[in-house]
Amino acid sequence: MPEFICPDCGKRLFHENETTLKIEETIHSKFCRKSEGETHSYMHRDPGHMQTFDSERENDASGTPVLKK
């Protein structure tokens, strides 16, 4: 079975279909954390900016807040 081991984080990817493995390898290269257990997120939010991004939809039609704070 074809496999790939990431040189940066050591994660082992394997799949019986080599084309699918290449796709998984490409996706992993874009999201690799570079070291096992390291935390980071592409959805990072600045703690100083906790206001709702879409103020028009902050409340529903009856005026009840949609998001929990």
LOPAPA-659491 format. One line per field, with one value per residue: residue number from 1; residue in three letters; x, y, z of N, C-alpha, C in turn. Coordinates in nm, 2 decimals, decimal comma. Each point is the difference from the previous one (the first is absolute). Example, Ala and Ser with C-alpha at 12.3 -4.5 7.8 and 13.67 -1.06 7.14 Angstrom:
BEGIN
i = (1  2)
aa = (ala  ser)
nx = (1,32  -0,04)
ny = (-0,57  0,11)
nz = (0,78  -0,07)
cax = (-0,09  0,09)
cay = (0,12  0,11)
caz = (0,00  0,00)
cx = (0,09  -0,08)
cy = (0,12  0,11)
cz = (0,00  0,08)
//
This chain:
BEGIN
i = (1  2  3  4  5  6  7  8  9  10  11  12  13  14  15  16  17  18  19  20  21  22  23  24  25  26  27  28  29  30  31  32  33  34  35  36  37  38  39  40  41  42  43  44  45  46  47  48  49  50  51  52  53  54  55  56  57  58  59  60  61  62  63  64  65  66  67  68  69)
aa = (met  pro  glu  phe  ile  cys  pro  asp  cys  gly  lys  arg  leu  phe  his  glu  asn  glu  thr  thr  leu  lys  ile  glu  glu  thr  ile  his  ser  lys  phe  cys  arg  lys  ser  glu  gly  glu  thr  his  ser  tyr  met  his  arg  asp  pro  gly  his  met  gln  thr  phe  asp  ser  glu  arg  glu  asn  asp  ala  ser  gly  thr  pro  val  leu  lys  lys)
nx = (0,08  -0,02  0,11  -0,03  0,13  -0,07  0,09  -0,10  -0,12  0,03  -0,11  -0,05  0,00  -0,11  0,00  -0,09  -0,06  0,10  -0,10  -0,08  0,10  0,02  -0,13  0,00  0,11  -0,07  -0,12  0,07  0,06  -0,12  -0,03  0,11  0,00  0,08  -0,08  0,01  -0,13  0,07  -0,04  -0,09  -0,05  -0,06  -0,07  0,12  -0,03  0,02  0,05  0,07  -0,03  -0,09  -0,01  -0,13  0,04  -0,12  0,01  -0,03  0,07  0,04  -0,12  -0,09  -0,11  0,00  0,13  -0,02  0,10  0,06  0,10  0,06  0,00)
ny = (-0,12  0,10  0,06  0,10  0,03  0,09  0,06  0,09  -0,07  -0,08  0,07  -0,12  0,02  -0,07  -0,05  -0,08  0,11  -0,01  0,01  -0,07  -0,08  0,03  -0,02  -0,11  -0,03  0,05  -0,05  -0,11  0,01  0,03  -0,11  -0,04  -0,05  -0,06  -0,02  -0,12  0,02  0,06  0,11  0,00  0,11  -0,04  -0,04  0,05  0,03  0,12  -0,04  0,10  -0,09  0,01  0,11  0,00  -0,08  -0,07  0,13  -0,01  -0,11  0,10  0,05  -0,09  -0,04  -0,08  0,02  -0,13  0,01  -0,01  0,07  -0,11  0,08)
nz = (0,00  -0,09  0,04  0,08  0,04  0,07  -0,07  0,00  0,00  -0,10  -0,04  0,02  -0,13  -0,01  -0,12  -0,03  -0,02  -0,09  -0,09  0,07  0,01  -0,13  -0,01  0,08  -0,07  -0,10  0,04  0,03  -0,12  -0,03  0,07  -0,04  0,12  -0,08  0,11  0,04  0,01  -0,10  0,06  -0,10  -0,05  -0,11  0,11  0,01  0,12  -0,02  0,11  -0,05  -0,10  0,09  -0,08  -0,02  -0,10  0,01  0,03  -0,13  0,01  0,09  -0,03  0,05  -0,07  0,11  -0,04  0,00  0,09  -0,12  0,03  0,06  0,11)
cax = (-0,08  0,08  0,00  0,08  0,03  0,03  0,13  -0,01  -0,07  0,01  -0,12  0,00  -0,12  0,00  -0,13  0,02  0,00  0,11  -0,05  -0,06  0,11  0,06  -0,10  0,02  0,13  -0,01  -0,07  0,08  0,11  -0,06  -0,05  0,10  0,03  0,15  0,05  -0,11  -0,06  0,00  -0,14  -0,02  -0,12  -0,02  -0,11  0,05  -0,08  0,07  -0,08  -0,04  -0,11  -0,10  -0,12  -0,06  0,04  -0,12  -0,09  -0,14  -0,05  0,04  -0,13  -0,10  -0,11  -0,07  0,09  0,08  0,14  0,03  0,13  0,02  0,13)
cay = (0,12  0,12  0,09  0,12  0,05  0,15  0,03  0,10  -0,04  -0,15  -0,07  -0,10  -0,01  -0,12  -0,03  -0,10  0,07  0,09  0,14  0,05  0,02  0,13  0,11  0,02  0,05  0,14  0,06  0,00  0,10  0,13  0,01  -0,07  0,08  0,00  -0,08  -0,07  0,06  0,15  0,05  0,13  -0,01  0,10  0,07  0,08  0,13  0,09  0,02  0,14  0,03  -0,10  0,05  -0,08  0,05  0,05  0,06  0,00  -0,13  -0,04  -0,04  -0,06  0,09  0,05  0,08  -0,08  -0,02  -0,13  -0,05  0,01  0,08)
caz = (0,00  -0,01  0,12  0,00  0,13  -0,01  0,06  0,10  0,12  0,02  -0,02  -0,11  -0,08  -0,09  -0,07  -0,10  -0,12  0,00  -0,03  0,13  0,09  -0,04  0,04  0,14  0,02  -0,04  0,11  0,13  -0,01  0,02  0,14  0,09  0,11  0,00  0,11  0,07  0,11  0,00  -0,02  -0,08  -0,07  -0,11  0,04  0,12  0,03  0,09  0,13  0,02  -0,09  0,03  -0,05  -0,11  -0,13  -0,08  0,10  -0,04  0,03  0,14  0,07  -0,10  -0,04  0,12  0,08  0,09  -0,05  -0,06  0,05  0,15  0,03)
cx = (0,09  -0,02  0,09  0,02  0,05  0,14  0,00  -0,06  0,01  -0,13  0,00  -0,14  0,02  -0,14  0,03  0,00  0,10  -0,04  -0,06  0,11  0,07  -0,08  0,01  0,13  0,00  -0,07  0,07  0,11  -0,05  -0,04  0,10  0,04  0,15  0,06  -0,12  -0,05  -0,01  -0,14  0,01  -0,13  -0,01  -0,13  0,03  -0,09  0,07  -0,08  -0,05  -0,12  -0,11  -0,14  -0,05  0,04  -0,11  -0,10  -0,15  -0,06  0,03  -0,12  -0,09  -0,11  -0,07  0,08  0,09  0,14  0,02  0,12  0,00  0,12  0,05)
cy = (0,12  0,08  0,12  0,03  0,14  0,02  0,10  -0,04  -0,15  -0,07  -0,09  0,00  -0,12  -0,02  -0,10  0,06  0,11  0,15  0,06  0,04  0,13  0,12  0,02  0,06  0,15  0,07  0,01  0,11  0,14  0,03  -0,06  0,10  0,00  -0,08  -0,06  0,07  0,15  0,05  0,13  -0,02  0,10  0,09  0,09  0,12  0,08  0,02  0,14  0,04  -0,10  0,05  -0,09  0,06  0,05  0,05  0,00  -0,13  -0,05  -0,05  -0,06  0,10  0,05  0,08  -0,08  -0,02  -0,14  -0,07  0,01  0,07  -0,05)
cz = (0,00  0,13  -0,01  0,15  -0,01  0,07  0,11  0,13  0,03  -0,02  -0,12  -0,07  -0,09  -0,07  -0,11  -0,14  0,00  -0,03  0,12  0,10  -0,04  0,04  0,15  0,04  -0,03  0,11  0,13  -0,01  0,03  0,15  0,10  0,12  0,03  0,12  0,07  0,12  0,01  -0,03  -0,08  -0,07  -0,11  0,03  0,12  0,01  0,10  0,13  0,02  -0,09  0,02  -0,04  -0,11  -0,13  -0,08  0,10  -0,04  0,03  0,14  0,07  -0,11  -0,02  0,13  0,09  0,10  -0,06  -0,05  0,06  0,15  0,02  0,13)
//
